[in-house]
Amino acid sequence: MNLKDTNWNAGEIATLGRKEMELKKRGNKSFASLIWSQYICVREATKERPGILVKVLGKTFKENIMLVNGEPFCKDDRDDLFVGRRYSSYPFPKVSTLKEVLNIIRSNKSIMDKFEEQSMHINPDSTFWVRETANRLMLCKKPQYYDASSGKLFKAKSDSAPYRLTIAYFNNNDIFL
């Protein structure tokens, strides 16, 4: 996705056009990663490192998560195509990226306030779904969540609903995962 003037400052709202990257095609169904809508800039881009955009998707129960190509996937959007259907999901963050983002949010009250203003409620010391999965019974994988207060990963429980965040990076007029 090439954009003009993708030079957001920390705390600014970035409204992104729709971008999908196909993950898998199975029969008349396809699955894609999605970047779209409003994000909040939590780190500005520099020459040395890309900027970071974050979107809070609320809390999600394990039952709403499936695995596509071994990674967590939620049916966030659906397109009925002429020949089939495409499901799109905002990508889940890696643990390392999530930790970095949570540290930034915790240390900057104005960014935390911006999330509240945009009705993207978040507690940076809560639990969060992550891209990493755990093996259960040979090859069967299971989603995991990160507990920010303990710094540990846990296998999904049916009675809990961790937060879902999606993270995108930007620099030099480009948005990427």
N, C-alpha and C positions, 0 to 999 in steps of 0.2 A: 504494500500500500504506500504509494508515494503521495505526499501531501506538501503543500506550501506552508511555510511558517509553522513548523512543528517545533516550536521552541517555547514550551510552557514553563512557567515558574512554579515553584512549590506552592501548593494550595490552589492553583488554578484548575478550572474545570475544562477538560478536553472532550469535545464531542467528536467522536470518530465515525466515519462511514463504515458500512458493512464490509468485512473481509472474511472469507471462509477459506480454509485449507482442508482438502479432502483427507480423511484418515483411513477410510475403509469403504469398500463397496461390496455388498452381499446381495446378490439377486437384484431385485428392484428397489432395494434400500441402500442409501449411502449415508455415511457419517462424516461430519466435518467439525473442525475447531472453528470458533467464532470470535472475532473482535468486532465490537459494535457498541454504539451508544455512548453514554457519559462515564468518564473516568475522572479521577482526581490525581493530579500530578503530586507525587510525594518526593521526587528528587529531580532536579534539573539536569539536563544533559550537559556534559563538558566534553572536551576533546579526548579525555582519558576514559570516560565511561558514559554509557547511555543513560538517559533519563528513565524514570519509572512512573507508570500510570497504574492506578489501582481502582477496581470496581468491586464494591461489596454486594454480593448477591443474596445476602440474608442467611438464614440457617436452613440446613437441609438434613433430612433423615436418610439413613443408609438405604432404605427401600427405593429412594429416588435416584440411586446411583447404579449404573451398570458398568461393565468393563468393555472397552472397544480397543483392540490391539493391545490388551494388557494394561490399559490406563483407565482411570475413572472417567465417566462420561454421564452427563445429565442431558435429557432431552429438553434443552432450553428453548429451542425453536424448531419448527417443522415447516417444510416446504412441500406441497403436493405438486409433483412434477408431471409432465405428460406421461412419462413411463416410470412410475415409481414415486418414492418419497425420500426426502433428504432430512435427516435430523442433525441439528447443530448444537454444540455445547461450548460454553466458555471454558477454556482450559484450566485445569487445576494447577496450582503452583508447586514447584519443588520445595522441599523443606528448607534448603539453604536460602532460596529466594524469599520465602515466607518469613524466615527469621530476620533477614535484612529489612524487609518492609515493616514488620512489627516494631523493630527497634527505631526506625525512622518515625513512625506514627507516635510511639510512646514518648519520644524526645521532643516532639513539636506540637504544642497545644493548639496552635492555629490550624494545623492540618487536621488534628482530631476534631476541632470545631467545624471545619469545612465538611467533613463526613457527616456530622450531625445535621448541618444546614441542608445537605442534599438528601436527607432521610436514608443515608447509608449507615445505619447504626452498627457500631463495632466496639468490642471490648478487646484490646490488644493482649490481654492476659487470659483469654478464653481458649477454646478449642477450635481447630481449623482443619478442614479437609485438605489433603495433599495428594500430589501425583503418585508418590510411592505407594506400592501395594505390598501385602504380605502373602506368602504362600501358605495355603491351607490344604492339607491332604493332597500331597504330590504336586499337581500342576494347577490346582484350583486357586486362583488369586482372590484376595479380599481387600476392599478399600481400607485405608488407614487415615487417622487424624493425628494432628500434632497438638499436644497440650502445652500451650505457651507458659503456663505457670510452673510446670515441672520440667519443661524442655525435653519431653519424651514423646515417642510415637506409640500409638495404640491401634489395635485392630478395631474395626467398626463395630459398634454396638447398636442394636435395633432401637434402644430406648433413648439414645442421645441424638442431638441435632447440632453438630458443630457448624461454625460459620463457613461460608463459601466465599472465597475471594478469587478474582482473576487478575492477572498481572500482565501488562504489556510494556515493552521498552520502546524508546524513541531516540533517534538522533538523525542529523543531516536529512531532514525531510522524509524519514522512513519510520514506519511502525512495524514492530516484529515481536514474536513471542520469545 
